Amino acid sequence: MAVLQVRNMADDLYGALGRRAALDNRSISQEVIEIIKNYLATPRTRRGGDEEALQMAGSWDESRSADEIASQLRQERTTRRIHEAF
């Protein structure tokens, strides 16, 4: 069986973990295992991390393909260089 060691955990976080473990009549190690198991059992789309990040940052709505966008960028770079030279 694997062993996991966590270093430099903030005292308040460790205390909260201990209180949560006590409420569930578990050791801190048992509580950590349960938290990890529950987290990993939740589908990634329901965890919220990726979706929340997209909502906060906004998402890109583009109908053009990546090739079309790249082509336009290349054309603009070439055009700008020509205009800046004159």
C-alpha positions as CSV (number, residue, x, y, z in Angstrom):
1,M,0.0,0.0,0.0
2,A,1.3,3.5,-0.9
3,V,2.2,6.1,1.6
4,L,1.5,9.8,1.0
5,Q,3.3,12.5,3.0
6,V,2.2,16.1,2.9
7,R,4.7,18.8,4.0
8,N,4.2,22.5,4.8
9,M,0.5,22.3,5.4
10,A,-0.8,25.5,7.1
11,D,-1.8,24.9,10.7
12,D,-5.3,26.2,10.2
13,L,-5.9,23.8,7.2
14,Y,-4.6,20.9,9.3
15,G,-6.9,21.9,12.2
16,A,-9.9,22.1,9.9
17,L,-9.1,18.7,8.5
18,G,-8.8,17.3,12.0
19,R,-12.2,18.8,13.0
20,R,-13.8,17.4,9.9
21,A,-12.2,14.0,10.6
22,A,-13.5,14.1,14.2
23,L,-17.1,14.8,13.0
24,D,-16.9,11.7,10.9
25,N,-15.2,9.6,13.6
26,R,-12.2,9.1,11.4
27,S,-8.5,9.7,11.7
28,I,-7.0,12.5,9.6
29,S,-5.5,10.0,7.3
30,Q,-8.8,8.2,6.8
31,E,-10.5,11.6,6.2
32,V,-8.0,12.6,3.6
33,I,-8.5,9.3,1.7
34,E,-12.3,9.8,1.8
35,I,-12.0,13.4,0.5
36,I,-9.7,12.3,-2.3
37,K,-12.0,9.3,-3.2
38,N,-15.1,11.6,-3.3
39,Y,-13.3,14.2,-5.4
40,L,-12.0,11.6,-7.9
41,A,-15.4,9.9,-8.1
42,T,-17.0,13.2,-9.2
43,P,-17.0,13.6,-13.0
44,R,-14.6,16.3,-14.0
45,T,-17.3,18.4,-15.7
46,R,-19.1,18.6,-12.3
47,R,-16.0,19.7,-10.3
48,G,-16.3,23.1,-11.7
49,G,-12.7,24.1,-12.0
50,D,-12.5,24.3,-15.8
51,E,-16.0,25.6,-16.3
52,E,-15.6,28.2,-13.6
53,A,-12.4,29.4,-15.1
54,L,-14.0,29.7,-18.5
55,Q,-16.9,31.7,-17.1
56,M,-14.6,34.0,-15.2
57,A,-12.3,34.6,-18.2
58,G,-14.9,34.4,-20.9
59,S,-14.8,32.0,-23.8
60,W,-13.8,32.5,-27.3
61,D,-16.6,32.3,-29.8
62,E,-15.1,31.9,-33.3
63,S,-16.6,30.4,-36.4
64,R,-13.4,30.3,-38.4
65,S,-11.1,27.3,-38.3
66,A,-7.7,27.4,-36.7
67,D,-6.1,27.4,-40.2
68,E,-8.2,30.4,-41.3
69,I,-7.2,32.4,-38.2
70,A,-3.5,31.5,-38.6
71,S,-3.6,32.5,-42.3
72,Q,-5.1,35.9,-41.4
73,L,-2.5,36.4,-38.7
74,R,0.3,35.6,-41.1
75,Q,-1.2,38.0,-43.7
76,E,-1.5,40.8,-41.2
77,R,2.1,40.4,-40.0
78,T,3.4,40.5,-43.6
79,T,1.2,43.5,-44.4
80,R,2.2,45.4,-41.2
81,R,5.9,44.9,-42.0
82,I,5.5,46.2,-45.5
83,H,3.6,49.3,-44.3
84,E,6.0,50.0,-41.5
85,A,9.0,49.9,-43.9
86,F,7.6,52.7,-46.0
